Amino acid sequence: MDIEKRIKEIEDELKITKYNKSTEKHILKLKARLTFLKKQLEEQKIREKKRISREGVKKQGDARVSLIGPPSVGKSMLFNKLTNAKSEVGDYAFTTLDVLPGILKYKGAEIQILDMPGLIEGAAKGRGNGREILSIARDSDLLLLVLDIYNLDLDTILKELYDFGIRINKRKPKITLKRTEKGGINIASTVPLSVDKELLRSMAWEFGYRNEDILIKEDITAEDFLDFLAGNRVYIPAILVINKIDLADENIVKELTKRFEKWDPVFISAQEKYGIKELKERMFTAIGLIRVYLKPQSGKIDYDAPLILRRGDTIEDVCNSIHRDFVKKFRYAMVWGKSAKYPGQHVGLDHRVEDEDIVRLVIRK
């Protein structure tokens, strides 16, 4: 049967099937089958058609941030305030018709900012060039979800991102899979699970798995397991930005703070440059960027030219960022800063550095 027709049949069945205890397992199995078919359809479209040019926006700098939001909420003006590029600004929808890249220079880092066309309902299915927009968003290190005080429809934005396989402010579930020659689908866990293992096994069966050992290392939901089986989900941090706050009174600000409490939104006025400094700092932290300063033998440190790394990086990453031969010739490193137990601590390649550490590399000549 045609994949798209089968997808429609399952979607129609899900619409008319009432969710309750007796239908829960059936619904989850249908969702698993639907996800599998959608994955097949996506792979088929990729084979039949080359990626369009917008998806080829070249990555530059130390990280990429995409501005995602409905039309006419001030994304382009915010983009202009953050970068050295210029994007057309207007008071009407869809001012931005293409993706415009620019660079934000902050704390020694170069962060690529993408001004994106407005995202509308149905984007994940292709409406308003939505699939092209979301394809670029998938390749970002951070998303800025931009709304304004007149358009606070965050649910639509989140739904379109979710439907396109983008998981916001979540991390990949701790699940591993190993194929076996026989024995069926075996599901084990290192922690108690709140979801029935037999249900997970039936979901895996819907994806075509037959002989696998699946190990789950944390409590998960059936939706988490579905994402794991799909294998094409991306997990991206996001910051909620509410623009045009200069047009709101104190009561509106309090109401919005409470309404979006779990998001801890950044309130800005792109027009008045209010909140831009705080937003830059939040972006730097959310991406996980850190600065490491090199201390040469002369002892003079250039604080204007830090190495930009990621949280969790090690001395080996410091070496590789300078020259790959440094790892081969490495003897030890001396570290001053947050990661050191004492100033000038001697450490090896696996030592994790922290923001604003000072590092001196000692290598073989």
LUMKE-846356 format. One record per residue (C-alpha): y negated, z negated, x; residue in three letters. Coordinates in pm, whole numbers, plus 32768, in hexadecimal, padded with zeros to 4 digits. Layout:
BEGIN
YZXALA ...
//
This chain:
BEGIN
800080008000MET 7E9B80448074ASP 7E157F10812AILE 7CC87F0B8071GLU 7D7B7F207F22LYS 7E627E027F80ARG 7D367D337FF2ILE 7C8C7D6B7EA2LYS 7DC57D057DE5GLU 7DDD7BBE7EA5ILE 7C697B787E7BGLU 7C887BB47D04ASP 7DB37ACA7CF2GLU 7CF379BB7DACLEU 7BD279DB7CB7LYS 7CAD799B7B87ILE 7D8E78917C23THR 7D0B77377BD6LYS 7D1A76467CFATYR 7DE8750C7CBFASN 7F06744E7D62LYS 801275367CD9SER 7F6176777D4BTHR 7ED975F97E9AGLU 7FF7767D7F6FLYS 7FFD77CB7EBBHIS 7E8577F67EECILE 7E9877A4805FLEU 7FB5789C808DLYS 7EE479A57FDCLEU 7DBE795480C1LYS 7E9E797581F0ALA 7F1A7AC8817BARG 7DB67B358129LEU 7D397ACF8282THR 7E577B8C8327PHE 7E0D7CC88260LEU 7C997CB482AALYS 7CE97C92841BLYS 7DC57DCA8406GLN 7CB17E878351LEU 7BAE7E268455GLU 7C917E978572GLU 7CD07FDE84BBGLN 7B5A80208494LYS 7B217FDA8605ILE 7C2D80D88662ARG 7B9E81DD8578GLU 7A3381B385D8LYS 797B815D8719LYS 789A8031871BARG 773A809786BBILE 7625808387BCSER 758A7F428732ARG 76C27E838797GLU 76847EF688F7GLY 75437E2D8925VAL 75627DD78A95LYS 75817C688AE7LYS 747E7BE88BDBGLN 741C7A9B8C6CGLY 74D879538C6EASP 752079468AF8ALA 74EC7A0389B2ARG 744B79778876VAL 743E7A37872CSER 733F79F78619LEU 73FE79FD84D1ILE 736379D4837BGLY 72F17A7F823BPRO 71DD7B848242PRO 70727B1D8263SER 709779B582D9VAL 6FD979EB841FGLY 70F17A428514LYS 70227B4F85BCSER 6EF57A6E85EAMET 6FD5795E8678LEU 70717A63875FPHE 6F167AC487DDASN 6EBE79578823LYS 7001791D88E4LEU 700A7A5A89B6THR 6F377B518A74ASN 6F9A7C6B8988ALA 6EE97CD8884CLYS 6F857D0C86F6SER 6ECD7D9385C7GLU 6E5C7C8184DDVAL 6E187CAE836BGLY 6E117BEF8223ASP 6F1A7CCD8186TYR 70937CD3819BALA 71547D9882A2PHE 70367DBF8398THR 713A7DBE84AETHR 72227EE9847FLEU 72D17ED385CEASP 73367DCE86CDVAL 72257D7E87CALEU 727A7CBB8908PRO 718A7BE389CFGLY 719D7AD58ADAILE 713A79688ABDLEU 70FD78C58C10LYS 7132774F8BFBTYR 7181764D8D06LYS 71E3775D8DF9GLY 72D378008D02ALA 72B2795A8C6CGLU 732B79568B04ILE 734F7A9E8A4AGLN 72C37A8688E8ILE 73257B8A87E3LEU 72427BCD86BBASP 73347C3885A9MET 72FF7CE7845BPRO 730A7C03832BGLY 74627B9A82B5LEU 74A67BC48141ILE 75BC7B73804EGLU 76E37C5C8086GLY 76927C8D81F8ALA 77F57C3C8267ALA 786F7D5F8192LYS 776F7E4D8227GLY 76407E2D8144ARG 74F37E5C81F6GLY 75987EB18344ASN 762A7D538330GLY 77667D9883F3ARG 76A07E238517GLU 75B97CF48515ILE 76DB7C008502LEU 77987CB68616SER 767A7C6C8702ILE 76607B058687ALA 77CF7AD286E1ARG 77797B12884DASP 76697A08885DSER 766878B8890FASP 758D78208800LEU 750E787D86A7LEU 73BC7819861FLEU 73E1780E84A4LEU 727C7853843BVAL 71FA77FF82DELEU 70A077AF825DASP 701E76B8815BILE 702377CA8051TYR 7181784A809DASN 727D773580DALEU 73B977F1807CASP 748E7777819ELEU 75D2779280D5ASP 75C1790F80C6THR 758C7929823EILE 76AB783A8285LEU 779478F48196LYS 774F7A468237GLU 778979B58392LEU 78CA790C831DTYR 794E7A468272ASP 79197B0483B8PHE 79E97A0B847DGLY 78C779488517ILE 78FB77CF8517ARG 77BC7707853DILE 77A775C085FFASN 792075A48611LYS 7A0F75BD8733ARG 7B51767E8749LYS 7C7575AF86C0PRO 7D5E752087C7LYS 7E9275ED8777ILE 7F7D76A68861THR 808977A7880DLEU 81B5781088DCLYS 829E792B8874ARG 841478E98881THR 854279CD8863GLU 85D47910873CLYS 85BD77CD8678GLY 84BB78288573GLY 835F77958555ILE 8352763485E0ASN 8219756685A8ILE 81E37427866EALA 80B373478694SER 803D723B8782THR 7F7F7188866BVAL 7FC5714384F9PRO 7F60726D8422LEU 7EB9725C82CDSER 7F4273B38272VAL 80AF73FC8221ASP 816A74A28343LYS 823D756F8253GLU 80FF760581C4LEU 8088765C8324LEU 81DA76FC836BARG 81C177D58233SER 8060783F8297MET 80DA78A583EEALA 81F0796D8345TRP 80EA7A2E827FGLU 80517A9883CAPHE 81997B2A8440GLY 82057A0F8523TYR 837D79D5852FARG 83E2791F866FASN 82CE78488700GLU 829276E58778ASP 813E767286F8ILE 80A875318783LEU 7F82748E86CEILE 7EBF739387A0LYS 7DCB730F869AGLU 7DB972DA8524ASP 7D577422847DILE 7D2274B88326THR 7DDE75E2829AALA 7C9E76AF82CDGLU 7C99764E843EASP 7E0076C78460PHE 7DA6780883ABLEU 7C8F784484A7ASP 7D84780C85C3PHE 7E7B79048532LEU 7D6A7A088500ALA 7D1A79F18671GLY 7BCD7AA5864DASN 7AE7798285FDARG 79C1792686DAVAL 792D77CA86F4TYR 77B577C38730ILE 76B976A5872EPRO 758F76CE8645ALA 743C762D860CILE 7392763084B8LEU 7225769584D7VAL 7137767183AFILE 6FFA773E83DAASN 6E9E7735833BLYS 6E9E75BA8338ILE 6D2275C5835CASP 6D19762E81EELEU 6DDD74FC8178ALA 6D5D73A18129ASP 6DF6725A819FGLU 6ECF72318067ASN 6F6E73888093ILE 6FBC733B81FFVAL 706671F5819ALYS 712C72A7808BGLU 71A073B8817ALEU 71FA72B98286THR 72DB7205818ELYS 736C734680F9ARG 73D473D0824CPHE 7415728282F2GLU 756472E2838CLYS 74C0740F8432TRP 73A4734A84D4ASP 72BF747A84A2PRO 71A174DE8585VAL 7063750884B8PHE 6F7A76108545ILE 6E4E76E384FCSER 6E73782585C2ALA 6D1278818556GLN 6C7B773E85DDGLU 6D76771386FELYS 6DD675C1866DTYR 6F31754286CFGLY 6F73765E87C7ILE 6F8C757388F3LYS 708C74978842GLU 715175CB87D9LEU 7165764A893FLYS 71ED74FB89B3GLU 72EC74EF889AARG 735D765188F0MET 738A75FC8A60PHE 745C74CA8A06THR 7528757288F3ALA 758D769389D4ILE 75FF75978AD6GLY 752976148BF4LEU 74F175398D26ILE 7424755E8E64ARG 74AE75238FC1VAL 73C8752290F0TYR 7449758A9244LEU 73F374BF9376LYS 73FA759A94ADPRO 74267515960EGLN 72AC75179636SER 72A37416951EGLY 719674CD9458LYS 71FC74F492EDILE 716E760C9217ASP 713F756490C6TYR 70B476A69032ASP 71FC77639060ALA 732376968FDFPRO 7480771E8FB1LEU 74BE77378E3AILE 761C76C78DDCLEU 76D076458CA8ARG 772874E18C4DARG 787F74968CDFGLY 785875818E08ASP 78CE750E8F5DTHR 7875753190CCILE 795D766190CDGLU 787877038FCAASP 774E76AF90A8VAL 77FA776391C9CYS 7854789390F5ASN 76F178B09071SER 767678DA91D7ILE 778D79AB9273HIS 790279BD9230ARG 794D798D93A4ASP 78BC782E938FPHE 79F777B092E3VAL 7AD5783393FDLYS 79F677979508LYS 79B07654944CPHE 79D8750A9505ARG 792874119424TYR 77E673DE9362ALA 76E772C7935CMET 76557269920AVAL 752271A6919CTRP 74E1716A902BGLY 758671028EE5LYS 76E571758F45SER 76EA70BC9092ALA 776B6F5990B4LYS 76716F2691CCTYR 756B70049274PRO 7603710F9352GLY 776770DA92D4GLN 786671C1937AHIS 792772829270VAL 7A1F739F924DGLY 7A2674E39186LEU 7A9874389044ASP 796E734A9030HIS 78A973828EEEARG 773473A38F1BVAL 7629732E8E27GLU 74CA739B8DD0ASP 73D273818EF0GLU 74DA73298FF4ASP 7482737E915CILE 759D741B921FVAL 75CC746B938EARG 76F6754993DFLEU 77A57523952CVAL 787376569582ILE 793976D796AAARG 788477D4977DLYS 
//
